[in-house]
Amino acid sequence: MNIAIFGGSFNPVHMGHYEIIRHLLQTRDFLRVIIVPTHQNPLKTSPPVIPDQIRLEMIESTFHEFGPVDISDFEIRSPSVSYSYKTLTHFKKIYPDDQLFLVLGEDSFASFPQWAKIETILTLSKILVFPRPDLRSSEIPVPFFHGFEKYVTWLDITIPDISATRIRDNDIGIISENNWLHPSAMMNWKAYKQSQK
C-alpha cells in the first residue's frame, strides 16, 4: 500500500492544502494520506501562532469528507523540534510493509539539503514535491533535485495562491469572499478569532 505523509504547520490549514490532498487521492495510487501538523519546524525560529488544538480542529473540519485521510498528533505531542526522519521512522514501524511518500512543497524541498539525516529520510520514503511558482526565485533552477532525482516525483498540480499568513492578516469577510478556508473550517476560524477579542 502506498501511504502519503503530509506534514506542515497548517497555520492555518487552507484550500491549497485541500487541493493537494484531493489530487493525491484522485490521481495517484494512495490508499491512505496521513496529515502531520508540526510542533516546531527546525528551520523556523518560532512555533505556529495558532494553538495546537485549533489547528487540529481545523484540519479535521477540512478533510472530514475524505475517508482515507488520517490526522496524526505525533509531532504535536513531542516536546522537542519536529524532524521528518523521526516522523517517518515512527510511521515505518506502524506500516513496515508499505511504501511511504513524503509530500513537500517546492519551498520546503528547496531547503532539503539542510535537513537532519537526509539518508534516513530517503531510505524510509520517496519524495513527492508540489510546485510553488509564486515562491520561485531566478537563482533556483526548476525543477531542482539536489542530486536526489531517483527519489523525487514532481506533482502535476496547480495550487491556489493562498498563504496562511494572508489568512491570519485579513478579516473574516475577505477570507470568506476569496474561499481561502474550507466552509467547515471557517466555523472553527470564526470561533477562534472571536475568542481572541
N, C-alpha and C positions, 0 to 999 in steps of 0.2 A: 504494500500500500504506500502511496506517495502522500506525505504529510508536509504541509507548508507551515513554517514558523514565522509569524509576522510580529516583530517587536517594534516598539517605539514609545514615545512619551504620551501620545494621544492626549494632547494638552490644549484643546480637547480633540476627541475623535470627530471627523467630519466626513462629508460626502466624497471627498477624494479617497479616503481610506475605504469607504463603502464600495467605490467603483473598482478598487484593486481587488478586494475580496470577491466581488461579483465576477470579475474577469477570471480569477483563479479557479472558481468553482464551475463556471460555464464553458470555459475554453481550454482548460488543462485537466489532466488526469489526477485531480486531487479528491480523495475521499474524506479528507479532514484538513481543516485550517485551524491553527492554534494562535490566538492573539495574546501577546505577552507585553502588557504595559510595563515600562521600566520604573525602577525605583530611583536610580541615579545614573545617568549616562556618564561614563568615564571621561568623555571628551567635552563635557559641558561643566561649567563652574557651579551651577545651581540645580536643584531638583525641580520637577514640574511645579508650576504655580498652582494648578488646580489640585485639590485634595484627592488622595488615592480613591476614596470611596465614591466620589463624584465621577472620577474618570471611569471607574469600573461600571458604575450605573449607566453612564452614557454609552459605553461600549456595548453593554448588554442590550440597551434600547435600540442601538443602531443595527445590530446584527441578529436580533432575536428571530428574524424570519428565515435565517439560513440555518438549517438543521445541522450540517456538518461543521459548524463553527463552534469551537470551544474557547473560553476565556480563562487564561491562567493568571493566578496571582503569585506565581513562583518568584518573580523578581521583586514585586512589591513587598512580599513578606521578608525579603532578605534585608538585613540591616546595613549591608555593605553596597559597594558600587556594583552595577549590573554589567556583567561581562557575558558576551554571547557564547563563548566557549563553555561557560558553566551552565548556561541555559540549555544548550544543545546536548551537553553531557547528561543533564537531567532527563531530557525527553528521549534520548537514545536508550537510557536504562528502561524507560517505560515501553518504548517501541523498538526493541532490538533488531527486529527483522524487517523493519520498514525503512524506506528511503526518505530522509529528511531534506527539506529545501528551506534555506534561509532567505526570506524575502527582504530586500533592501531597496531604498530609494537611491537614485543616482547620486544625490548629495552625500548620503551615508557611505556609499561604496567608494566615493572619492577619497575618503579618509581611511579606507580599509587597511592600507599598509601600517597604520598607527595602532591597529587593534591588538589586543593581547592574544597570544597563542593562535596565530593565523593557521598554522599547520594543523592544529587540533580541530579548528572550525572546518577546514577543507577535508579533513578525514571523516568528520561526522556528517557533513551535509554538502549539498550542491547549493549554488547561489543563483537566485533569481533577482534581477535588477529591473525596476521600473523607471522609465525616463522622467527627468525633471528639467525640461528645456528652459524653464524660467530661471533656473539657478546656474545655468552653464556660464562659464567664462571662456574667453577666447584662448586662454592659456591651457585649457584642459581638452585634449582630443576626445572626441566622442565617436563610437564608444571606447572607453579606456578599460583595460583589464588588469593592469598591474602585473602582467605575466601569468595570470590565472585563467587563461582562455578556456581550458577544458572543464573548468568548474562553473563557468558563468553562462547563464542564458539571459538575454535581454528580452523583456516582455514587450510585445507589440500592443501597447495600450496608450490611450490619451487620457491623462489625468486632469480633472477640472482644476483650474487655477484658484486654489483655496489654500489659505495658510491659517494655522492655529493662532498665530499672533494677530492676524487681521480680525479673527473672530473675537479674541479677548479684548481688542481695542475698539470694537464697534458695538452699537446698541442693538437691542433685540430686533427692532424694525428692519434695519439694514441686513442683519443676518438672515431673517426670515425672507425678505424680498429677494435675496440672492441664492436662497436654498443651500446655504453652506452647511447646515446641520440636517440630519435625518429628522423628520417630523416628530418621531417618538423621543429622540434625544433632545429636541428643542424644549420639551416639557421639563426635562431634568435641568437644562441650562437656565431656563427661566426661574425655576425654584432655587437654584444655586445663586444666581445673581440677586434674587430677592433677599436671600439670607445674608448677603454681603452689605445690604443697606443699613 
